[in-house]
Amino acid sequence: MPKCGHNFHLSCIDVWLRKQSTCPVCRLPLRGSFEAKHIIGPEADFSLPPSAYSPEVSLNMSQQWLQPGAEHLEGHGSNQGHIEDISEHGLTPVNFQSSTSLWFDARHLPHLSVLSLSAMADPALHPETPLHQTQLLKQIAVDYTPEVCDHCQDSNSITVTFDHRGGARWRSTTRFLYGTFGAKIKCPQGNTSGLNFNIYLSSLEGDKSQDEIDFEFLGKDKTIVQTNYYTTGTGNREAIHDLGFDCSDGFHEYVIRWFPDTIEWLIDGKMVRRETRKEGEGFPEKPMFLYASVWDASYIDEARWTGPYIGCDAPYLCYYKDIVVPVATAVPEDCSC
């Protein structure tokens, strides 16, 4: 980082700085590199790594070091009336697709183009940005009972069976830091009372300090779904949504869109819930795996959550297909950030 000197993998810090303007470790604000009027002059301490000065510098590189905080984009009105005067001093306006502009001294950032900088807008507003780009999930790990989890890479489908052997839990083989995750799911048919079937994100299942974002189906009523999220092991943010259909009647698409300051849950392309980070409250920010499982949850809260387990229609099959994860936000397993 330019000020505090903390080091991160470029692929990791790039995602963080798309929505944050602080160091992930010490929270030192990067916006201190800007003067009060958002002008970087000769005296500004805004160093870039040597590779950033090559003509081939990428958009991602410029984002890693120049992502502004939201306060730079609000309440300043239009700067268009000042373009002529400021440009005389070698200052170039950068528009962030709003009525405001950020001014920087182009003489001190010789190889970063205005076009590259102007692209650094909120990724939540631009589906073409890397946080929204997805790819099919090709590899999975099965945490338990692999014999009841059938994965077909060619068709990008997974089938989990619940019977006398129990169910199974599968996950992606890598964690991701933000992005879009989803699958088309056909839930088990018959009397599924007592069962929980799901798709969710978790920093590590079973860790008492995990971050987590959930879609959970409650076997006692297949016309509803529960959403929830956890930060450092604390949840209690449940919400129940009426589906308007029986989740076992056919395939429906369930999507989680996770950003540093926002979580969105979508069903068949329609947003059913949106949560934003609130000052002083926790928010998921640990890299997370994509998980899914089918399990007997009837012992929780004396069967009030999912109902008592009946099992009269076993075996129960839950189908997942067209499973997607982000393209550009995978975090190396040896990363300490």
Secondary structure, 3 states (H helix, E strand, C coil): CCCCCCCCCHHHHHHHHCCCCECCCCCCEHHHHCCCCCCCCCCCCCCCCHHHHCCCCCHHHHHHHHCCCHHHCCCCCCCHHHHHHHHCCCEEEEECCCCCEEEEEHHHCCCCCHHHHHCCCCHHHCCCCHHHCEEECCCEEEEECHHHEEEECCCCEEEEEEECCECCEEEECCEECCEEEEEEEECCCCCCCCEEEEEEEECCCCCCCCCEEEEEEECCCCCEEEEEEEECCECCCCEEEECCCCCCCCCEEEEEEECCCEEEEEECCEEEEEEECCCCCCCCCCCEEEEEEEEECCCHHHHCCCCCCCCCCCCEEEEEEEEEEECCCEECCCCCC
